[in-house]
Amino acid sequence: MTRNKVAIITGAGKGIGKAIATGLSALKYQTILIGRNLENLEKVAGIIRAESWLESKVIQLDITQTAEVKNAISTIVSEYGQIDILVNNAGIYFDGTVEISETDFSTMLATNLTAQYVILKEVVPVMKEQKSGYIFNVASRSGKVGFAGSGAYSASKFGMIGLSEALYRELTPLGISVTALCPGWVNTEMATEAGTPLKANEMIQPDDLFQTIKWLLSLSTSACVKEVVLETPFSIS
């Protein structure tokens, strides 16, 4: 068993995932960095090493590859004996509602919803056996509001929030916390590619997501938070 608590972060190579990974390492969590881009993951691991004097485990992985996901989670449990935090953060964005291609729609659902389900399917039994753990599902404000021009993305995130709420009601009585994080525009590469109308300083910052998680972790076990919606004053409507 590891002395430090263990946190798995998907999409850990940049943006929100990077901020959460470095933040949790500063809290002395053993971080498991999962993502598709090995170079980005190694850079984050280097930052963690320099700032926290901790070694991260880097796993290059496409989360849509079910067999590889199952093998990775099994390896983590074998090596560390526990999973204390799961941050389901990895995701992709394509513009469009019904005009989006069926291939792109399926790809977005596979990444933003089905892959998250597979990860949860592997992690939840571990946490049930421990009778403890915290699951953070990084959804989106687009999972609360269907915005014109991005209905397909909203569909994937609405699904994520539904799955998260069901798990919240199932797992909270067992001592396992589940919170969906629903931010609006976040200052990330994905937001830029999606065509955000906001300037960098007008958007939610990636560290705001980590600070939200830090606050949630500080609450008593009697305080259960189903979801947190973060908005920017520049885009509330």
C-alpha positions as CSV (number, residue, x, y, z in Angstrom):
1,M,0.0,0.0,0.0
2,T,1.2,3.4,-0.9
3,R,1.5,6.0,1.9
4,N,0.1,8.8,-0.3
5,K,-3.5,8.7,-1.5
6,V,-3.8,7.9,-5.2
7,A,-5.5,10.1,-7.7
8,I,-6.2,9.2,-11.4
9,I,-6.6,12.1,-13.8
10,T,-7.6,11.6,-17.4
11,G,-6.7,14.2,-20.0
12,A,-3.8,15.1,-17.7
13,G,-1.5,16.5,-20.3
14,K,-2.9,20.0,-20.6
15,G,-5.6,22.4,-19.6
16,I,-7.9,21.4,-16.8
17,G,-6.3,18.0,-16.3
18,K,-2.8,19.5,-16.0
19,A,-4.0,22.1,-13.4
20,I,-5.8,19.4,-11.4
21,A,-2.9,17.0,-11.5
22,T,-0.3,19.6,-10.4
23,G,-2.7,20.8,-7.7
24,L,-3.4,17.4,-6.3
25,S,0.4,16.6,-6.3
26,A,0.9,19.7,-4.2
27,L,-1.5,18.2,-1.7
28,K,0.8,15.1,-1.7
29,Y,-1.4,12.8,-3.8
30,Q,0.3,10.1,-5.8
31,T,-0.9,11.2,-9.3
32,I,-1.6,8.9,-12.2
33,L,-1.5,10.9,-15.4
34,I,-3.5,9.4,-18.3
35,G,-3.7,10.9,-21.8
36,R,-3.0,10.3,-25.5
37,N,0.0,12.6,-25.8
38,L,3.1,11.1,-24.1
39,E,5.2,14.3,-24.5
40,N,2.5,16.4,-22.7
41,L,2.2,13.9,-19.9
42,E,5.9,13.8,-19.4
43,K,6.0,17.6,-19.2
44,V,3.3,17.6,-16.5
45,A,5.2,14.8,-14.6
46,G,8.3,17.0,-14.8
47,I,6.5,20.0,-13.3
48,I,5.2,17.8,-10.5
49,R,8.7,16.4,-9.9
50,A,10.1,19.9,-9.7
51,E,7.4,21.5,-7.6
52,S,6.3,18.6,-5.3
53,W,9.3,16.3,-5.3
54,L,6.9,13.5,-6.2
55,E,7.1,11.0,-9.1
56,S,3.9,10.6,-11.1
57,K,2.9,7.5,-13.0
58,V,2.4,8.3,-16.7
59,I,0.1,6.1,-18.8
60,Q,-0.2,6.9,-22.5
61,L,-3.7,5.8,-23.3
62,D,-6.6,6.4,-25.6
63,I,-9.5,6.1,-23.2
64,T,-11.8,4.8,-26.0
65,Q,-9.8,1.6,-26.1
66,T,-11.7,-0.4,-23.6
67,A,-9.3,-3.3,-23.2
68,E,-6.4,-1.0,-22.6
69,V,-8.4,1.0,-20.0
70,K,-9.3,-2.1,-18.1
71,N,-5.7,-3.2,-18.1
72,A,-4.5,0.2,-17.0
73,I,-6.9,0.3,-14.0
74,S,-5.9,-3.2,-13.0
75,T,-2.2,-2.3,-13.1
76,I,-2.8,0.8,-11.0
77,V,-4.7,-1.2,-8.3
78,S,-2.0,-4.0,-8.3
79,E,0.8,-1.4,-7.9
80,Y,-0.8,1.0,-5.4
81,G,-3.6,-1.0,-3.8
82,Q,-6.1,1.8,-3.8
83,I,-7.8,4.6,-5.8
84,D,-8.8,7.5,-3.7
85,I,-9.7,10.0,-6.4
86,L,-10.8,9.7,-10.0
87,V,-11.0,12.8,-12.2
88,N,-12.9,11.9,-15.3
89,N,-11.6,14.9,-17.4
90,A,-10.7,13.7,-20.9
91,G,-13.0,14.9,-23.6
92,I,-13.2,16.3,-27.2
93,Y,-15.4,18.9,-28.9
94,F,-16.9,19.1,-32.4
95,D,-19.2,21.9,-33.6
96,G,-22.7,21.1,-34.8
97,T,-26.1,19.6,-33.9
98,V,-27.9,17.5,-36.5
99,E,-25.5,18.7,-39.3
100,I,-22.6,17.0,-37.6
101,S,-21.5,13.8,-39.3
102,E,-22.6,10.5,-37.8
103,T,-18.9,9.5,-37.5
104,D,-18.0,12.7,-35.5
105,F,-21.1,12.3,-33.3
106,S,-20.2,8.7,-32.5
107,T,-16.6,9.7,-31.8
108,M,-17.7,12.4,-29.4
109,L,-20.0,10.1,-27.6
110,A,-17.4,7.4,-27.4
111,T,-14.9,9.8,-25.9
112,N,-17.1,12.0,-23.7
113,L,-19.5,9.4,-22.4
114,T,-18.8,5.7,-23.2
115,A,-15.1,5.9,-22.3
116,Q,-16.1,7.6,-19.0
117,Y,-18.6,4.8,-18.3
118,V,-15.9,2.2,-18.9
119,I,-13.5,3.9,-16.5
120,L,-16.2,4.2,-13.9
121,K,-17.1,0.6,-14.3
122,E,-13.5,-0.4,-13.4
123,V,-13.0,2.1,-10.6
124,V,-16.3,2.0,-8.7
125,P,-15.9,-1.6,-7.5
126,V,-12.4,-0.7,-6.1
127,M,-13.9,2.2,-4.2
128,K,-16.8,0.1,-3.0
129,E,-14.4,-2.4,-1.6
130,Q,-12.5,0.4,0.1
131,K,-15.7,2.0,1.3
132,S,-14.2,5.3,0.3
133,G,-13.2,7.5,-2.6
134,Y,-14.1,10.6,-4.5
135,I,-15.2,10.8,-8.2
136,F,-15.0,14.1,-10.0
137,N,-16.8,14.0,-13.4
138,V,-15.7,17.0,-15.4
139,A,-18.8,17.7,-17.5
140,S,-19.6,21.2,-18.8
141,R,-22.2,24.0,-18.6
142,S,-23.2,22.5,-22.0
143,G,-24.4,19.6,-20.0
144,K,-26.9,21.8,-18.3
145,V,-27.9,24.1,-21.2
146,G,-28.3,23.0,-24.9
147,F,-26.5,25.7,-26.8
148,A,-27.3,26.4,-30.5
149,G,-24.6,25.1,-32.7
150,S,-23.2,22.5,-30.3
151,G,-26.0,20.1,-29.7
152,A,-24.0,17.0,-30.2
153,Y,-21.4,18.1,-27.6
154,S,-24.3,18.9,-25.2
155,A,-25.8,15.5,-25.8
156,S,-22.5,13.9,-24.6
157,K,-22.3,16.1,-21.6
158,F,-26.0,15.8,-20.7
159,G,-25.3,12.1,-20.7
160,M,-22.3,12.5,-18.4
161,I,-24.3,14.5,-15.9
162,G,-27.1,11.9,-15.9
163,L,-24.6,9.1,-15.3
164,S,-22.9,11.2,-12.6
165,E,-26.1,12.0,-10.8
166,A,-27.2,8.3,-10.7
167,L,-23.8,7.3,-9.2
168,Y,-24.1,10.2,-6.7
169,R,-27.3,8.7,-5.4
170,E,-26.0,5.1,-5.5
171,L,-22.5,5.7,-4.0
172,T,-22.9,8.5,-1.5
173,P,-24.6,6.3,1.1
174,L,-21.6,3.9,0.8
175,G,-19.1,6.6,1.7
176,I,-18.0,7.4,-1.9
177,S,-18.5,11.0,-3.0
178,V,-19.4,11.9,-6.6
179,T,-19.5,15.5,-8.0
180,A,-20.1,16.7,-11.5
181,L,-18.1,19.8,-12.4
182,C,-19.9,22.0,-15.0
183,P,-17.8,24.9,-16.1
184,G,-18.6,27.4,-18.8
185,W,-15.8,28.7,-21.1
186,V,-12.4,27.6,-19.6
187,N,-9.2,29.2,-20.7
188,T,-7.9,26.1,-22.6
189,E,-6.7,25.1,-26.0
190,M,-10.1,23.3,-26.5
191,A,-12.0,26.6,-25.9
192,T,-9.9,28.4,-28.4
193,E,-10.5,25.7,-31.0
194,A,-14.2,25.8,-30.2
195,G,-14.3,29.5,-31.1
196,T,-14.8,31.1,-27.7
197,P,-15.9,34.7,-28.0
198,L,-14.1,35.6,-24.7
199,K,-10.6,36.8,-24.0
200,A,-8.3,34.7,-21.9
201,N,-8.8,36.8,-18.8
202,E,-12.6,36.7,-19.2
203,M,-12.8,32.9,-19.0
204,I,-12.7,30.5,-16.1
205,Q,-9.1,29.5,-15.4
206,P,-8.0,25.8,-15.3
207,D,-6.8,26.3,-11.7
208,D,-10.4,27.3,-10.7
209,L,-11.3,23.7,-11.3
210,F,-8.6,22.5,-9.1
211,Q,-9.5,25.0,-6.4
212,T,-13.1,23.8,-6.6
213,I,-11.9,20.2,-6.1
214,K,-9.6,21.3,-3.2
215,W,-12.7,23.0,-1.5
216,L,-14.8,19.9,-2.0
217,L,-12.1,17.7,-0.5
218,S,-12.1,20.0,2.6
219,L,-15.8,19.5,3.4
220,S,-17.0,17.2,6.1
221,T,-18.3,13.8,5.1
222,S,-21.8,15.0,5.9
223,A,-21.7,17.6,3.1
224,C,-22.6,16.0,-0.2
225,V,-22.3,18.1,-3.4
226,K,-24.0,16.6,-6.4
227,E,-22.7,19.2,-8.9
228,V,-20.9,22.5,-9.2
229,V,-21.7,24.9,-12.0
230,L,-19.0,27.5,-12.7
231,E,-20.0,30.5,-14.9
232,T,-18.2,33.6,-16.1
233,P,-20.0,36.9,-15.9
234,F,-19.2,37.6,-19.5
235,S,-21.3,34.7,-20.9
236,I,-24.2,34.2,-18.5
237,S,-27.5,34.0,-20.4
